[in-house]
Amino acid sequence: MPRRFHDLFHFSRLRHPAIVRAGIAILAVAITLAGELLSHGVTASVPYTGSYFGNEWLRDLFLQARKSDAPEQRILVVDIDESSTGALGPWPWPRSRIADLVETLLSHYGVRGVALDIVLPNPADADGDRRLALLSEHGPLVLAQAFDFQQGRPQMLREGQPGGATGRYGARGVPATGFIASHAALSRHGKVGNIGFVPDADGVLRRVPLLTRFEGLTFPALGLALVDCCGTGNHAPLALGRADSARVPYRRDWNAYTVATAAEILAQAYAADAFRDRLVIVGSSSLGQGDRVATPLGSSRPGLGVQAEVLSMLLDMQAGETPRPWPGSLIACLFALAATLLALIGLPRLSALASVALLGGLGVTWLGMAWALSPHDPDFVTTGPLGTLLVLLALAVPYQWQQSQYRARHLLNTLRQYVAPEVVAELLQRDEDDPLKPQAFDVTTLIADMEGYTGHVESLPVEEAARLTRDFLECLTMPVIGHQGTLDKYTGDGLVAFWGAPLPVARHADLALDAARQIVERVGELSRLREQAGHAPLRVRIGIESGIAVAGDFGTVFRSIYTAVGDSVNTASRLEQAARDFPHDVIVGAGTVERARRHRFISLGERILRGKEKPTTLYSLAPENDMPLPSARNATS
């Protein structure tokens, strides 16, 4: 075979509908699968460099819709705000004032622990530094340091002395490249937590490192260090899972936290038991100090609020109150697979508009599932199945429409003049590559012919002979099409039709008999009109038999036709020829009598038909005013 034809052969195989649909299905499911694999590949580290298919945007919408103002009673936020700096002096404050603030919280208000969301890289007043160092080393005070996680800086950050390394969580942590820490006198022996982070590519803070790895040591986050030292009586390490960073849940807005100004605390403006046993974060929401970050809840939020949210999350983890983990990635992949299979099954049977509606309904269903899943799995891609549905919308719907148009043209060209419109419509709804291919069907064949056609037309002018032929064939054709029959072919002055193909019909024998009665009536009306004009009466001969036949598109590359072949078809032809020997216009075979349910018959005896070795029992339709019998074999002698 020449190479050109060889290539064309293989290309045609690749264009086979089954292969194309499989390719679309694989691509659609791969969209979701790739997203889930990508998400699990990057969420273990910070920073996160992108949002797969709008995943973070959708998650942000979920967070905004879910945020709560329900009070968080376990945490106190002490804000060094503009009113505090206005009353007590500008920032930076003397270390002794900061120490006074911490001691007031611990002694007067009886809080459980304090974390400073403030980095103190340089020494200041010696008394204040000494007091803070003692509180951090021997008391429930956690100081802050900020690790840097960005790669490729021209000069790595090295300011202060990192402290607070822990072995409670093993050799884990997000790799850091630099730091800004408190000076050595503060951090050398005390409790210290990291407040450093890197926002996502869009500048929004969604994840924080809970553990940081630097120069072979592991350092906890500020909130984690505070919970480890002061959270509850249980001092076992928190079960952080395998990830060293965490997605901040943002369950509460800023208004949900109890916020007191630093000036109010120092002035002891609250009752002594107002904040007893709470964990405290001290920081600043002041715009002048620049501690503002973009979060899913707003473009400029206090960084102090993020630390409070992380602490709240860790307290929930310690209390076992976090949402139970669900396999979001697995559910997303299974949904994408199920949606793809449903679409491939359903789209061939639906119009383009209904197909779009189906995919839209699946999209709404997934959004509801993603809403429910997102608190239980922070890592799965919420928009992966939406990408799958978009692929199906962009590729499967147009392809199926094109296939439907092709099949419609093929079917219409072949069947429009042979079968009832409703049969064509139903065939178009079926997802079959070639509904016209030859198949075995149980059919009833009707063959009708004009008796003495030559005698009727030989003395007529050509125009009148043609008109008689057309009028007679119309009397035969309309009842066939009207009773859902398939018109096989015209035979000059007659036709061949069958029921039960290309669509199986449960009562094909009764439909054929109904059509035969109507043909006889219409030919009778035409005959009466011709007799009034002085012409000879017309008679139609009809043979009907039922049985297994092979029906399909037969022929050659030059011409083909949808027809049926088989013994029952041949028998119907012999019965039509036998009608010339009987006064009955309709001669029915035993197969039709067995299958009929609504008609009565009269037996005409047995006869050996041409081409048959054994006698065949012949029947005819009983008059319509006879009531039908309940038995299927309802012939009378």
C-alpha positions as CSV (number, residue, x, y, z in Angstrom):
1,M,0.0,0.0,0.0
2,P,1.5,3.4,-0.9
3,R,2.6,5.4,2.1
4,R,0.1,8.2,1.4
5,F,-2.9,5.9,1.5
6,H,-1.4,4.2,4.6
7,D,-1.2,7.5,6.4
8,L,-4.8,8.4,5.4
9,F,-6.0,5.0,6.7
10,H,-4.5,5.7,10.1
11,F,-5.8,9.3,10.2
12,S,-9.3,8.1,9.4
13,R,-9.0,5.6,12.3
14,L,-8.0,8.5,14.6
15,R,-11.1,10.4,13.6
16,H,-13.4,7.6,14.6
17,P,-16.1,9.0,16.9
18,A,-15.2,6.6,19.7
19,I,-11.6,7.6,19.6
20,V,-12.4,11.3,19.5
21,R,-14.8,11.0,22.4
22,A,-12.3,9.0,24.4
23,G,-9.7,11.7,23.8
24,I,-12.1,14.5,25.0
25,A,-12.9,12.4,28.1
26,I,-9.2,11.9,28.9
27,L,-8.4,15.5,28.5
28,A,-11.4,16.6,30.6
29,V,-10.6,14.3,33.5
30,A,-6.9,15.2,33.2
31,I,-7.7,18.8,33.9
32,T,-8.9,17.9,37.4
33,L,-6.3,15.3,38.0
34,A,-3.4,17.6,37.0
35,G,-4.7,20.3,39.3
36,E,-4.9,17.9,42.3
37,L,-1.4,16.6,41.7
38,L,-0.1,20.2,41.3
39,S,-1.8,21.3,44.5
40,H,-0.4,18.5,46.6
41,G,3.0,19.1,45.1
42,V,3.2,22.7,46.2
43,T,1.2,23.1,49.4
44,A,3.8,21.6,51.6
45,S,6.0,24.7,51.1
46,V,5.8,28.5,51.1
47,P,5.5,30.5,49.0
48,Y,2.8,29.3,46.8
49,T,3.4,30.6,43.3
50,G,0.1,30.5,41.6
51,S,-3.6,29.7,41.7
52,Y,-4.7,26.8,39.5
53,F,-7.7,27.8,37.4
54,G,-9.0,30.4,39.9
55,N,-8.9,28.0,42.8
56,E,-7.8,30.7,45.3
57,W,-10.3,33.2,44.0
58,L,-13.1,30.7,44.6
59,R,-11.8,29.8,48.0
60,D,-11.6,33.5,48.9
61,L,-15.3,33.8,48.0
62,F,-16.1,30.9,50.2
63,L,-14.2,32.5,53.1
64,Q,-15.9,35.8,52.7
65,A,-19.3,34.1,52.7
66,R,-18.5,32.0,55.8
67,K,-16.7,34.6,58.0
68,S,-18.2,35.0,61.4
69,D,-18.4,37.7,64.0
70,A,-19.0,35.2,66.8
71,P,-16.7,36.3,69.7
72,E,-13.4,34.4,70.2
73,Q,-13.3,34.2,74.0
74,R,-9.9,32.5,74.2
75,I,-7.8,35.3,72.8
76,L,-7.1,38.9,73.7
77,V,-5.6,41.2,71.1
78,V,-3.7,44.2,72.6
79,D,-3.3,46.8,69.9
80,I,-0.6,49.5,70.1
81,D,-2.8,51.8,68.0
82,E,-2.7,55.5,67.2
83,S,-4.6,56.4,70.4
84,S,-1.9,54.5,72.5
85,T,1.0,56.2,70.8
86,G,-0.8,59.5,71.0
87,A,-1.3,59.1,74.8
88,L,2.1,57.5,75.7
89,G,4.5,58.7,73.1
90,P,5.5,57.7,69.6
91,W,6.8,54.3,68.6
92,P,9.3,52.8,69.3
93,W,8.5,52.7,73.0
94,P,11.1,52.1,75.7
95,R,11.5,48.4,76.4
96,S,10.6,49.0,80.0
97,R,7.1,50.2,78.9
98,I,6.7,47.0,76.8
99,A,7.8,45.0,79.8
100,D,5.2,46.9,82.0
101,L,2.5,46.0,79.4
102,V,3.4,42.3,79.6
103,E,3.7,42.2,83.4
104,T,0.3,44.0,83.7
105,L,-1.3,41.4,81.5
106,L,0.2,38.5,83.5
107,S,-0.1,39.8,87.0
108,H,-3.1,42.1,87.0
109,Y,-5.3,40.4,84.4
110,G,-4.2,36.8,84.9
111,V,-3.7,35.9,81.3
112,R,-2.2,32.6,80.5
113,G,0.5,33.7,78.1
114,V,1.6,36.6,75.9
115,A,3.1,36.7,72.4
116,L,4.7,39.9,71.1
117,D,4.0,40.4,67.4
118,I,7.0,42.8,67.4
119,V,10.6,42.2,66.4
120,L,13.2,43.9,68.6
121,P,16.5,43.5,66.7
122,N,18.5,46.2,68.5
123,P,19.3,46.6,72.2
124,A,17.6,49.4,74.0
125,D,17.2,50.4,77.6
126,A,19.0,47.7,79.6
127,D,16.3,47.3,82.3
128,G,13.5,46.8,79.9
129,D,15.5,44.3,77.8
130,R,16.5,42.4,81.0
131,R,12.9,42.1,82.1
132,L,11.7,41.0,78.7
133,A,14.5,38.4,78.5
134,L,13.6,37.0,82.0
135,L,9.9,36.9,81.1
136,S,10.6,35.0,77.9
137,E,13.1,32.6,79.5
138,H,11.1,31.8,82.7
139,G,7.6,33.1,82.1
140,P,4.9,32.7,79.5
141,L,6.2,35.3,77.1
142,V,7.0,34.5,73.4
143,L,9.1,37.0,71.5
144,A,9.0,37.4,67.7
145,Q,11.4,36.9,64.8
146,A,10.7,37.1,61.1
147,F,12.3,34.5,58.8
148,D,12.7,35.3,55.1
149,F,11.7,32.6,52.6
150,Q,12.4,34.4,49.3
151,Q,15.1,33.0,47.1
152,G,17.6,35.0,45.0
153,R,18.0,38.1,47.1
154,P,21.2,40.0,46.3
155,Q,22.1,40.0,50.0
156,M,20.5,37.6,52.5
157,L,18.9,39.1,55.5
158,R,20.9,38.6,58.7
159,E,19.8,40.9,61.5
160,G,19.6,39.9,65.2
161,Q,20.0,36.4,66.6
162,P,17.5,33.6,65.8
163,G,16.2,31.8,68.9
164,G,13.5,29.4,70.1
165,A,14.6,26.4,68.1
166,T,12.6,23.3,69.0
167,G,13.0,19.5,68.7
168,R,9.4,18.8,69.5
169,Y,8.5,18.3,65.8
170,G,11.6,16.7,64.5
171,A,13.8,17.9,61.6
172,R,11.0,19.6,59.8
173,G,10.2,23.1,58.5
174,V,9.9,25.3,55.4
175,P,13.4,26.3,54.3
176,A,14.3,29.9,55.2
177,T,17.0,32.0,53.5
178,G,17.4,34.8,56.1
179,F,15.9,36.4,59.2
180,I,15.3,39.6,61.2
181,A,15.4,38.5,64.8
182,S,15.6,40.1,68.3
183,H,19.0,40.8,69.5
184,A,21.0,38.0,71.2
185,A,20.4,39.1,74.8
186,L,16.6,38.7,74.2
187,S,16.5,35.6,72.0
188,R,19.4,33.5,73.3
189,H,17.4,31.5,76.0
190,G,13.8,32.6,75.6
191,K,10.7,31.4,73.8
192,V,10.6,32.8,70.3
193,G,8.2,32.4,67.4
194,N,8.3,33.2,63.7
195,I,6.0,35.9,62.2
196,G,7.6,35.8,58.7
197,F,5.6,34.8,55.6
198,V,5.5,35.2,51.9
199,P,2.2,36.1,50.3
200,D,0.9,34.3,47.2
201,A,1.7,35.6,43.7
202,D,-1.3,38.0,43.9
203,G,-0.1,39.5,47.1
204,V,-2.7,37.9,49.3
205,L,-1.6,36.1,52.6
206,R,-3.3,32.7,52.6
207,R,-0.7,30.4,54.1
208,V,1.8,30.7,56.9
209,P,4.7,28.5,57.9
210,L,4.1,26.7,61.2
211,L,7.6,25.3,61.2
212,T,10.7,26.9,59.7
213,R,14.0,25.2,59.0
214,F,17.1,27.3,59.1
215,E,20.8,26.1,59.4
216,G,19.7,22.7,60.5
217,L,17.3,23.9,63.2
218,T,13.5,24.0,63.4
219,F,11.7,27.1,64.6
220,P,8.0,27.3,65.5
221,A,5.6,30.0,64.4
222,L,4.6,32.7,66.9
223,G,1.2,31.2,67.6
224,L,2.6,27.6,67.8
225,A,5.2,28.6,70.3
226,L,2.5,30.3,72.4
227,V,0.2,27.3,72.3
228,D,3.1,24.9,73.1
229,C,4.0,26.8,76.2
230,C,0.7,28.1,77.4
231,G,-2.2,26.6,75.5
232,T,-3.6,24.1,77.9
233,G,-2.4,21.7,80.6
234,N,-1.6,19.3,77.8
235,H,2.0,20.0,76.7
236,A,2.2,17.3,74.0
237,P,3.2,18.6,70.6
238,L,0.3,19.5,68.3
239,A,-0.5,17.0,65.6
240,L,0.4,19.2,62.6
241,G,0.1,16.5,60.0
242,R,2.7,16.2,57.3
243,A,2.6,19.8,56.0
244,D,5.0,22.4,57.6
245,S,2.8,25.3,56.5
246,A,-1.0,25.8,56.9
247,R,-3.7,27.6,55.1
248,V,-5.1,30.3,57.3
249,P,-8.8,29.4,57.7
250,Y,-10.0,33.0,58.3
251,R,-13.1,31.8,60.2
252,R,-13.4,35.0,62.1
253,D,-13.2,38.6,61.1
254,W,-11.4,41.3,63.0
255,N,-14.6,42.2,64.9
256,A,-14.8,38.7,66.4
257,Y,-11.7,39.3,68.6
258,T,-11.6,41.1,71.9
259,V,-9.3,44.1,71.2
260,A,-8.0,46.3,73.9
261,T,-5.6,49.2,73.4
262,A,-2.1,49.1,75.0
263,A,-2.9,52.4,76.8
264,E,-6.1,50.8,78.3
265,I,-4.2,47.8,79.5
266,L,-1.4,49.9,81.1
267,A,-4.1,52.1,82.7
268,Q,-5.8,49.0,84.0
269,A,-9.1,50.2,82.5
270,Y,-10.7,46.8,82.6
271,A,-11.8,44.6,85.5
272,A,-9.1,42.4,86.8
273,D,-10.9,39.2,85.7
274,A,-12.0,40.5,82.3
275,F,-9.3,38.5,80.4
276,R,-8.3,35.8,82.9
277,D,-6.8,32.6,81.3
278,R,-6.7,34.1,77.8
279,L,-3.8,34.0,75.4
280,V,-2.7,37.4,74.3
281,I,-1.1,38.7,71.2
282,V,0.4,42.2,71.4
283,G,1.0,44.1,68.2
284,S,-0.1,47.1,66.2
285,S,-2.9,47.7,63.7
286,S,-1.5,51.3,63.2
287,L,-1.1,52.3,59.6
288,G,1.9,54.3,60.7
289,Q,3.8,51.1,61.7
290,G,3.0,49.4,58.3
291,D,1.8,46.1,59.7
292,R,-1.0,45.7,57.1
293,V,-1.5,42.8,54.8
294,A,-3.9,41.7,52.1
295,T,-6.0,38.7,53.1
296,P,-9.0,37.0,51.5
297,L,-11.2,39.1,53.7
298,G,-9.8,42.5,52.6
299,S,-7.0,44.3,50.8
300,S,-5.6,46.0,53.9
301,R,-6.0,44.1,57.2
302,P,-4.0,44.2,60.4
303,G,-1.2,41.7,60.4
304,L,-2.1,41.4,64.1
305,G,-5.4,39.9,63.0
306,V,-3.7,37.2,61.0
307,Q,-1.6,36.2,64.0
308,A,-4.9,36.1,66.1
309,E,-6.5,33.9,63.4
310,V,-3.5,31.5,63.3
311,L,-3.6,31.3,67.1
312,S,-7.4,30.5,67.0
313,M,-6.8,27.8,64.5
314,L,-4.1,26.2,66.6
315,L,-6.3,26.3,69.7
316,D,-9.0,24.6,67.7
317,M,-6.5,21.9,66.7
318,Q,-5.4,21.4,70.3
319,A,-9.1,21.1,71.4
320,G,-9.9,18.7,68.5
321,E,-12.5,21.2,67.1
322,T,-11.2,21.5,63.6
323,P,-13.3,20.1,60.7
324,R,-12.7,16.5,60.1
325,P,-10.5,15.8,57.1
326,W,-12.2,14.7,54.0
327,P,-10.5,13.4,50.8
328,G,-11.3,16.5,48.7
329,S,-8.9,15.6,45.9
330,L,-10.3,12.1,45.5
331,I,-13.9,13.4,45.5
332,A,-13.0,16.0,42.9
333,C,-11.4,13.4,40.6
334,L,-14.4,11.1,41.0
335,F,-16.8,13.9,40.3
336,A,-14.9,14.9,37.2
337,L,-14.9,11.2,36.0
338,A,-18.6,10.8,36.7
339,A,-19.5,14.1,35.1
340,T,-17.5,13.2,32.0
341,L,-19.2,9.8,31.7
342,L,-22.6,11.3,32.2
343,A,-21.9,13.9,29.6
344,L,-20.6,11.4,27.1
345,I,-23.7,9.3,27.6
346,G,-26.2,12.1,27.7
347,L,-24.9,14.6,25.2
348,P,-25.6,12.4,22.1
349,R,-29.2,12.2,23.2
350,L,-29.7,15.9,24.0
351,S,-30.0,19.1,22.0
352,A,-27.1,21.6,22.2
353,L,-29.2,23.8,24.5
354,A,-30.1,20.9,26.8
355,S,-26.4,19.8,26.8
356,V,-25.3,23.2,28.0
357,A,-28.0,23.1,30.6
358,L,-26.8,19.6,31.7
359,L,-23.2,20.9,32.1
360,G,-24.5,24.0,33.9
361,G,-26.4,21.9,36.3
362,L,-23.3,19.8,37.0
363,G,-21.3,23.0,37.6
364,V,-23.8,24.2,40.2
365,T,-23.8,20.8,41.8
366,W,-20.0,20.9,42.1
367,L,-20.0,24.4,43.5
368,G,-22.2,23.2,46.3
369,M,-19.9,20.2,46.9
370,A,-16.8,22.4,46.9
371,W,-18.5,24.7,49.4
372,A,-19.0,21.8,51.7
373,L,-15.6,20.3,51.1
374,S,-13.3,23.3,51.4
375,P,-13.2,23.6,55.2
376,H,-12.4,19.8,55.4
377,D,-9.6,19.8,52.9
378,P,-7.5,23.0,52.6
379,D,-5.3,21.7,49.7
380,F,-7.6,20.3,47.0
381,V,-8.3,22.4,43.9
382,T,-11.9,23.5,44.2
383,T,-12.1,24.5,40.5
384,G,-10.7,21.4,38.9
385,P,-14.1,19.9,38.0
386,L,-15.2,23.2,36.7
387,G,-12.3,23.0,34.3
388,T,-13.4,19.6,33.3
389,L,-16.9,20.9,32.6
390,L,-15.5,23.7,30.5
391,V,-13.5,21.3,28.4
392,L,-16.7,19.3,27.8
393,L,-18.6,22.5,27.0
394,A,-15.8,23.7,24.6
395,L,-15.1,20.4,22.9
396,A,-17.7,17.7,23.6
397,V,-20.8,19.8,22.9
398,P,-19.6,21.2,19.6
399,Y,-18.3,17.8,18.5
400,Q,-21.5,16.1,19.4
401,W,-23.5,18.7,17.6
402,Q,-21.3,18.2,14.5
403,Q,-21.8,14.4,14.8
404,S,-25.6,14.9,15.2
405,Q,-25.7,17.1,12.1
406,Y,-23.7,14.5,10.1
407,R,-25.9,11.6,11.3
408,A,-29.1,13.7,10.7
409,R,-28.1,14.4,7.1
410,H,-27.2,10.8,6.5
411,L,-30.5,9.5,8.0
412,L,-32.6,12.1,6.4
413,N,-31.1,11.5,3.0
414,T,-31.7,7.8,3.4
415,L,-35.0,7.6,5.2
416,R,-36.9,10.8,4.6
417,Q,-39.0,9.2,1.8
418,Y,-39.3,5.8,3.4
419,V,-40.3,6.2,7.0
420,A,-42.5,8.3,9.2
421,P,-41.0,11.6,10.5
422,E,-41.3,10.4,14.2
423,V,-39.2,7.4,13.4
424,V,-36.5,9.6,11.9
425,A,-36.7,11.8,15.0
426,E,-36.2,8.9,17.3
427,L,-33.3,7.5,15.3
428,L,-31.6,10.9,15.6
429,Q,-31.8,10.8,19.4
430,R,-30.0,7.5,19.5
431,D,-26.2,7.4,19.9
432,E,-25.4,4.9,17.3
433,D,-22.6,5.2,14.8
434,D,-24.6,3.6,12.0
435,P,-28.2,2.9,12.8
436,L,-28.8,1.8,9.2
437,K,-26.4,-1.1,9.2
438,P,-28.0,-4.5,8.5
439,Q,-29.4,-6.1,11.5
440,A,-31.9,-8.9,12.3
441,F,-35.4,-7.6,13.2
442,D,-38.8,-9.2,13.8
443,V,-40.8,-7.4,11.1
444,T,-44.1,-7.6,9.3
445,T,-43.9,-7.1,5.6
446,L,-46.8,-5.7,3.5
447,I,-46.7,-6.0,-0.3
448,A,-49.5,-4.3,-2.3
449,D,-50.2,-4.3,-6.1
450,M,-52.9,-3.2,-8.5
451,E,-54.7,-6.1,-10.1
452,G,-54.8,-5.8,-13.9
453,Y,-52.6,-2.7,-14.1
454,T,-51.8,-3.2,-17.7
455,G,-55.5,-3.4,-18.7
456,H,-56.3,-0.2,-16.8
457,V,-53.6,1.9,-18.5
458,E,-53.1,0.5,-21.9
459,S,-56.0,2.5,-23.4
460,L,-55.2,5.7,-21.5
461,P,-53.2,8.7,-22.7
462,V,-49.8,8.9,-21.0
463,E,-50.8,11.8,-18.8
464,E,-53.9,9.9,-17.4
465,A,-51.9,6.7,-17.0
466,A,-49.3,8.6,-15.0
467,R,-52.0,10.3,-12.9
468,L,-53.7,6.9,-12.2
469,T,-50.4,5.5,-11.1
470,R,-49.7,8.4,-8.8
471,D,-53.1,8.4,-7.2
472,F,-53.0,4.6,-6.7
473,L,-49.5,4.8,-5.1
474,E,-50.7,7.6,-2.8
475,C,-53.5,5.4,-1.6
476,L,-50.9,2.8,-0.7
477,T,-48.2,5.1,0.7
478,M,-50.1,7.4,3.1
479,P,-51.5,4.6,5.3
480,V,-48.0,3.0,5.5
481,I,-46.3,6.2,6.6
482,G,-49.3,7.1,8.8
483,H,-49.0,3.8,10.7
484,Q,-45.2,4.2,11.3
485,G,-44.2,1.8,8.5
486,T,-41.0,1.9,6.5
487,L,-41.4,2.3,2.8
488,D,-39.0,-0.2,1.2
489,K,-39.6,0.5,-2.5
490,Y,-42.2,1.1,-5.3
491,T,-42.7,-1.7,-7.8
492,G,-44.3,0.2,-10.6
493,D,-48.0,-0.1,-9.6
494,G,-47.4,-1.3,-6.1
495,L,-45.1,-1.1,-3.1
496,V,-43.2,-3.0,-0.5
497,A,-43.3,-1.8,3.2
498,F,-42.4,-3.3,6.5
499,W,-42.8,-2.6,10.2
500,G,-40.3,-3.3,13.0
501,A,-37.2,-1.7,11.4
502,P,-35.2,0.4,11.6
503,L,-36.8,0.8,15.1
504,P,-38.3,-2.3,16.9
505,V,-42.1,-1.9,17.2
506,A,-44.0,-4.0,19.8
507,R,-47.2,-4.2,17.8
508,H,-45.8,-4.2,14.2
509,A,-48.3,-6.9,13.0
510,D,-51.3,-4.9,14.2
511,L,-49.9,-1.7,12.6
512,A,-49.5,-3.4,9.3
513,L,-53.0,-4.8,9.4
514,D,-54.4,-1.3,10.3
515,A,-52.5,0.1,7.3
516,A,-53.9,-2.7,5.0
517,R,-57.5,-1.9,6.0
518,Q,-56.9,1.8,5.3
519,I,-55.3,1.0,1.9
520,V,-58.4,-1.1,0.9
521,E,-60.7,1.8,2.0
522,R,-58.7,4.4,0.1
523,V,-58.4,2.3,-3.1
524,G,-62.2,1.7,-2.8
525,E,-62.8,5.4,-2.7
526,L,-60.5,6.0,-5.7
527,S,-62.3,3.1,-7.6
528,R,-65.7,4.7,-7.0
529,L,-64.6,8.0,-8.4
530,R,-63.2,6.3,-11.5
531,E,-66.3,4.2,-12.0
532,Q,-68.4,7.4,-11.9
533,A,-66.1,8.7,-14.8
534,G,-66.8,5.5,-16.8
535,H,-63.7,3.6,-16.0
536,A,-63.3,0.0,-14.8
537,P,-63.2,-0.6,-11.0
538,L,-59.9,-0.9,-9.2
539,R,-58.7,-3.7,-6.9
540,V,-55.7,-3.9,-4.7
541,R,-54.0,-7.2,-3.7
542,I,-52.2,-7.2,-0.4
543,G,-50.0,-9.9,1.1
544,I,-48.8,-9.7,4.7
545,E,-46.4,-11.9,6.7
546,S,-44.3,-11.6,9.8
547,G,-41.0,-13.1,10.8
548,I,-37.3,-12.5,11.2
549,A,-35.7,-10.5,8.4
550,V,-32.4,-8.7,7.9
551,A,-33.1,-5.0,7.4
552,G,-30.5,-2.4,6.6
553,D,-28.7,-0.2,4.1
554,F,-27.9,-2.6,1.2
555,G,-26.2,-1.8,-2.1
556,T,-23.0,-0.7,-3.6
557,V,-20.9,2.5,-3.7
558,F,-23.0,3.6,-6.6
559,R,-26.4,3.2,-5.0
560,S,-27.9,1.8,-1.9
561,I,-31.3,1.4,-0.4
562,Y,-32.8,0.6,3.0
563,T,-34.6,-2.7,2.6
564,A,-35.4,-6.0,4.3
565,V,-34.6,-9.5,3.1
566,G,-35.7,-12.8,4.4
567,D,-38.1,-15.7,4.1
568,S,-41.1,-13.7,5.6
569,V,-40.5,-11.0,2.9
570,N,-40.6,-13.6,0.2
571,T,-43.7,-15.2,1.7
572,A,-45.5,-11.8,1.7
573,S,-44.8,-11.6,-2.0
574,R,-46.3,-15.0,-2.6
575,L,-49.4,-14.2,-0.6
576,E,-50.0,-11.0,-2.6
577,Q,-49.8,-13.1,-5.8
578,A,-52.2,-15.7,-4.2
579,A,-54.8,-13.0,-3.6
580,R,-55.8,-13.2,-7.4
581,D,-57.4,-16.5,-6.6
582,F,-59.5,-15.2,-3.7
583,P,-62.3,-12.6,-3.4
584,H,-60.4,-11.2,-0.4
585,D,-58.1,-8.2,-1.0
586,V,-55.8,-8.9,2.0
587,I,-54.1,-12.4,2.4
588,V,-52.3,-12.9,5.7
589,G,-49.7,-15.4,6.7
590,A,-49.6,-17.5,9.9
591,G,-46.7,-15.4,11.4
592,T,-48.8,-12.3,11.3
593,V,-51.8,-14.1,12.8
594,E,-49.6,-15.3,15.7
595,R,-48.4,-11.8,16.4
596,A,-51.6,-9.8,16.0
597,R,-53.6,-8.8,19.1
598,R,-56.3,-6.5,17.8
599,H,-57.6,-8.3,14.7
600,R,-59.7,-11.3,13.9
601,F,-59.1,-13.5,10.9
602,I,-60.8,-16.0,8.7
603,S,-59.0,-19.1,7.5
604,L,-58.7,-19.7,3.8
605,G,-57.2,-23.1,4.0
606,E,-53.8,-24.4,3.0
607,R,-51.9,-23.9,-0.2
608,I,-48.4,-24.7,-1.5
609,L,-46.9,-21.4,-2.5
610,R,-44.3,-21.0,-5.2
611,G,-40.9,-21.8,-3.8
612,K,-42.4,-23.6,-0.8
613,E,-42.3,-27.4,-0.2
614,K,-44.9,-27.6,2.5
615,P,-48.5,-26.2,2.5
616,T,-49.0,-22.7,3.9
617,T,-52.1,-21.8,5.8
618,L,-53.7,-18.6,4.4
619,Y,-55.9,-16.2,6.3
620,S,-57.8,-12.9,5.6
621,L,-59.0,-10.2,7.8
622,A,-62.5,-10.7,9.3
623,P,-65.0,-7.8,8.9
624,E,-64.3,-4.9,11.3
625,N,-67.6,-5.2,13.1
626,D,-66.5,-8.6,14.5
627,M,-65.3,-8.2,18.1
628,P,-61.6,-9.2,18.5
629,L,-60.9,-12.4,20.5
630,P,-58.6,-12.3,23.6
631,S,-56.4,-15.1,22.2
632,A,-53.4,-14.3,20.0
633,R,-54.4,-17.1,17.6
634,N,-57.8,-15.5,16.8
635,A,-58.5,-17.1,13.4
636,T,-61.9,-18.7,12.7
637,S,-62.8,-21.1,10.0
